[in-house]
Amino acid sequence: INAEYMGTYRGHGDSVNAVSWVPASASLVSASGDRSVCLWDPRLPQAASAFKALHPAPVNDVAVSPRGDVVASSDASGVVVLWELRTQTELHRVTESGPANKIAFDGAGSALAVALDDGAIALHNVSNWTVRLLRGHDGAVQAVKFDLQETPRLVSAGADGTWRLWD
């Protein structure tokens, strides 16, 4: 990176809480406190598309599947939405037990981890939507990330001052 400033992008009506690259493209998606998710082409000064009806609460995070075809977004009320990027249609919606702070796809795009405020991680199989709850943190889970080299390892970080490794 040569650290050259490229531009400022506006389109949300509130804080931008997360941004993620779409693999194998120049596009990005962003999540906002205005309850929307936007698709961006950084060559253009405005959002290419805005999805305003997806969430009932501020959107905390957005993640793109490794193939770049599916986007997941999570909000402060616990709603997690998966949508197909090309057609911009909703594929699935689930409501967690409380705020969904962060989300992450595994390297195959077959699992979605959701960091929850109640100290749990909801681990969803995205083909059949079965869920396993991983418990261990003594406070809100603030982050989740899969090891894309050594799937299925997962790391989580919590408000309890710990990070945990899951196999």
Phi, psi and chi 1 to 4 in degrees:
 res  aa     phi    psi   chi1   chi2   chi3   chi4
   1 ILE       -  135.3 -172.5  166.9      -      -
   2 ASN   -99.0    3.9   62.6   13.7      -      -
   3 ALA    61.7   26.6      -      -      -      -
   4 GLU   -81.0  128.6 -178.9 -178.3  -30.5      -
   5 TYR   -65.4  130.0  172.1   74.4      -      -
   6 MET  -106.3  -26.4  -58.2  -74.0  -67.3      -
   7 GLY   150.8  169.7      -      -      -      -
   8 THR  -115.0  136.9  -60.8      -      -      -
   9 TYR  -118.9  126.9  -59.1   86.6      -      -
  10 ARG  -123.0  146.8  -61.0 -174.0 -167.9  -76.0
  11 GLY   174.5  -18.1      -      -      -      -
  12 HIS   -92.8  151.7  -73.2  -67.5      -      -
  13 GLY   -95.6    5.5      -      -      -      -
  14 ASP  -153.4 -168.6 -157.8  -20.5      -      -
  15 SER   -57.3  144.9   63.6      -      -      -
  16 VAL   -93.3  115.2  176.1      -      -      -
  17 ASN   -95.1  -20.7  -62.1  -30.6      -      -
  18 ALA  -161.5  154.2      -      -      -      -
  19 VAL  -145.7  144.6   64.5      -      -      -
  20 SER  -145.2  138.4 -177.5      -      -      -
  21 TRP   -71.8  147.5  -71.8  103.5      -      -
  22 VAL   -92.3  119.0  176.1      -      -      -
  23 PRO   -55.6  145.1  -24.0   33.4      -      -
  24 ALA    59.3   31.6      -      -      -      -
  25 SER  -153.7  173.7   86.0      -      -      -
  26 ALA   -94.4    2.1      -      -      -      -
  27 SER   -82.7  158.5  -60.0      -      -      -
  28 LEU  -134.6  159.5  -62.9  105.0      -      -
  29 VAL  -123.2  147.4  -70.7      -      -      -
  30 SER  -131.7  153.4   59.1      -      -      -
  31 ALA  -120.8  142.3      -      -      -      -
  32 SER  -136.3  157.5  174.5      -      -      -
  33 GLY   -65.7  -13.4      -      -      -      -
  34 ASP   -82.1    8.5   67.9    5.3      -      -
  35 ARG    76.3   16.8  -56.4 -179.1  -47.3 -178.7
  36 SER  -115.5  161.1   72.4      -      -      -
  37 VAL  -122.3  132.1  174.2      -      -      -
  38 CYS  -119.9  145.1  -71.8      -      -      -
  39 LEU  -102.1  132.8  174.0   64.2      -      -
  40 TRP  -125.5  144.6  -59.1   84.5      -      -
  41 ASP  -112.3  111.1  177.1  -20.4      -      -
  42 PRO   -64.3   -7.3   11.9  -17.3      -      -
  43 ARG   -79.6  -11.4  -63.1  169.5  -66.6 -171.0
  44 LEU  -112.9  148.3  -56.3  173.0      -      -
  45 PRO   -79.1  -11.3   27.0  -32.6      -      -
  46 GLN  -126.2  165.0   71.1  -79.7  -13.4      -
  47 ALA   -64.2  140.3      -      -      -      -
  48 ALA   -72.1  -36.9      -      -      -      -
  49 SER  -150.8  148.4  -61.5      -      -      -
  50 ALA  -129.8  132.7      -      -      -      -
  51 PHE  -110.2   97.4  -52.0   95.2      -      -
  52 LYS   -97.0  -15.9  -61.8 -159.8  179.7  -82.6
  53 ALA  -100.1    9.6      -      -      -      -
  54 LEU   -74.8  -37.4  -70.3  178.0      -      -
  55 HIS  -126.2  142.0  -71.5  -81.2      -      -
  56 PRO   -87.9   -4.4   29.9  -34.4      -      -
  57 ALA  -143.8  169.4      -      -      -      -
  58 PRO   -52.4  137.6  -28.2   36.6      -      -
  59 VAL   -86.2  121.5 -175.9      -      -      -
  60 ASN   -86.1  -34.4  -69.0  -28.3      -      -
  61 ASP  -153.2  161.4 -159.4   14.7      -      -
  62 VAL  -144.5  140.7   65.6      -      -      -
  63 ALA  -139.1  147.9      -      -      -      -
  64 VAL  -115.3  136.7 -177.5      -      -      -
  65 SER   -63.1  156.7   68.9      -      -      -
  66 PRO   -58.1  -30.6  -25.3   34.2      -      -
  67 ARG   -79.6  -12.6  -70.6 -171.4  -45.0  -92.9
  68 GLY    79.3   13.7      -      -      -      -
  69 ASP  -100.2  -18.9   57.2  -21.6      -      -
  70 VAL  -126.7  137.1  175.7      -      -      -
  71 VAL  -116.1  137.7  175.1      -      -      -
  72 ALA  -116.0  141.4      -      -      -      -
  73 SER  -135.9  149.6   50.3      -      -      -
  74 SER  -133.9  149.0   62.9      -      -      -
  75 ASP  -129.6  176.4   75.1   23.0      -      -
  76 ALA   -70.1  -13.7      -      -      -      -
  77 SER   -94.7   -5.3   71.2      -      -      -
  78 GLY    99.8    2.9      -      -      -      -
  79 VAL   -79.5  130.7  171.2      -      -      -
  80 VAL  -119.3  128.1  176.4      -      -      -
  81 VAL  -122.3  134.4  178.9      -      -      -
  82 LEU  -109.5  135.6  -98.3   72.3      -      -
  83 TRP  -141.2  150.6   45.0  -79.0      -      -
  84 GLU   -81.6  125.2 -156.0  -82.5  -31.9      -
  85 LEU   -69.0  -43.9 -174.8   60.7      -      -
  86 ARG   -63.7  -47.5 -173.4  179.5   54.6   76.5
  87 THR   -92.3  -11.3   62.2      -      -      -
  88 GLN    58.0   40.8  -59.1  175.5    0.7      -
  89 THR  -111.7  146.7   56.0      -      -      -
  90 GLU   -71.6  132.4 -174.0  174.7  -44.5      -
  91 LEU  -100.6  -38.7  -61.7  171.8      -      -
  92 HIS  -160.5  152.5 -168.6   76.8      -      -
  93 ARG  -140.3  135.6  175.8 -179.4  -64.6 -100.8
  94 VAL  -138.1  147.4   63.7      -      -      -
  95 THR  -113.4  120.9  -57.9      -      -      -
  96 GLU   -81.8  178.2  -58.4  -68.7   -4.1      -
  97 SER   -72.3  -14.5   59.1      -      -      -
  98 GLY  -172.7 -167.6      -      -      -      -
  99 PRO   -51.0  135.1  -29.0   36.4      -      -
 100 ALA  -101.0  102.3      -      -      -      -
 101 ASN   -77.1  -48.2  -61.2  -35.9      -      -
 102 LYS  -143.6  156.4  -65.2  -69.3  179.0 -173.1
 103 ILE  -138.5  156.1   51.6  178.8      -      -
 104 ALA  -156.0  138.6      -      -      -      -
 105 PHE   -87.0  150.0  -78.9  101.7      -      -
 106 ASP   -78.2  175.5   72.1  -14.7      -      -
 107 GLY   -63.8  -22.9      -      -      -      -
 108 ALA   -94.0  -11.2      -      -      -      -
 109 GLY    76.3   14.9      -      -      -      -
 110 SER   -98.9  -12.2   60.7      -      -      -
 111 ALA  -130.3  146.1      -      -      -      -
 112 LEU  -128.3  121.2 -178.2   72.0      -      -
 113 ALA   -96.2  136.8      -      -      -      -
 114 VAL  -124.6  120.3 -177.1      -      -      -
 115 ALA   -82.8  123.0      -      -      -      -
 116 LEU  -110.6  155.3  -58.9  172.8      -      -
 117 ASP   -68.7  -21.8 -120.5   21.9      -      -
 118 ASP   -86.4    9.6   66.5    2.8      -      -
 119 GLY    92.1    2.1      -      -      -      -
 120 ALA  -106.3  164.3      -      -      -      -
 121 ILE  -120.1  124.6  -59.6  159.6      -      -
 122 ALA   -90.5  119.7      -      -      -      -
 123 LEU  -107.2  106.4 -171.8   58.8      -      -
 124 HIS   -98.6  136.5  -66.9  -85.7      -      -
 125 ASN   -85.8  115.8  177.5  -40.5      -      -
 126 VAL   -77.4   -7.6  -62.7      -      -      -
 127 SER   -85.8  -34.2   62.8      -      -      -
 128 ASN  -126.9   -0.4   61.6   17.8      -      -
 129 TRP    61.0   27.6  -75.0   98.1      -      -
 130 THR   -72.3  152.7   55.1      -      -      -
 131 VAL  -133.9  142.0   63.7      -      -      -
 132 ARG  -119.8  138.0  -71.1 -173.8    2.1 -144.5
 133 LEU   -99.8  126.9  -72.4  178.3      -      -
 134 LEU  -101.8  121.2  -51.5  178.2      -      -
 135 ARG  -116.9  145.2  -63.3 -159.5 -179.1  -87.5
 136 GLY   176.5  -33.0      -      -      -      -
 137 HIS   -77.2  147.0  -73.2  -77.8      -      -
 138 ASP   -98.6   28.1  -67.0  -34.4      -      -
 139 GLY  -175.3 -172.0      -      -      -      -
 140 ALA   -57.4  140.3      -      -      -      -
 141 VAL   -86.7  122.0 -178.7      -      -      -
 142 GLN   -96.6  -19.7  -56.3  -72.1   49.4      -
 143 ALA  -158.2  150.0      -      -      -      -
 144 VAL  -140.8  140.5  -73.4      -      -      -
 145 LYS  -148.7  135.2  -68.9  -76.4 -177.4 -167.9
 146 PHE   -86.4  147.8  -79.7   95.9      -      -
 147 ASP   -79.6  106.2  179.5  -11.8      -      -
 148 LEU   -73.8  -13.1  -60.4 -179.7      -      -
 149 GLN   -89.9  -32.8  -55.6  -58.5  -45.8      -
 150 GLU  -122.3   38.3  -64.5  -72.2  -26.8      -
 151 THR   -48.5  134.8  -56.5      -      -      -
 152 PRO  -108.6   32.7   36.8  -34.1      -      -
 153 ARG   -70.0  145.0  -68.8 -167.0  -46.0  177.9
 154 LEU  -134.1  142.1  174.9   72.8      -      -
 155 VAL  -119.2  142.0   65.4      -      -      -
 156 SER  -130.2  151.1   60.1      -      -      -
 157 ALA  -126.4  140.5      -      -      -      -
 158 GLY  -129.0  163.4      -      -      -      -
 159 ALA   -68.2  -11.4      -      -      -      -
 160 ASP   -81.0    5.2   59.7    2.0      -      -
 161 GLY    82.5   15.1      -      -      -      -
 162 THR  -123.5  160.3   68.3      -      -      -
 163 TRP  -124.7  149.4   64.0  -88.8      -      -
 164 ARG  -130.7  144.5  -64.3  171.1 -173.1  -99.6
 165 LEU  -108.5  129.2 -172.1   60.2      -      -
 166 TRP  -118.6  136.1  -52.9   85.3      -      -
 167 ASP  -115.7      - -168.1   14.0      -      -
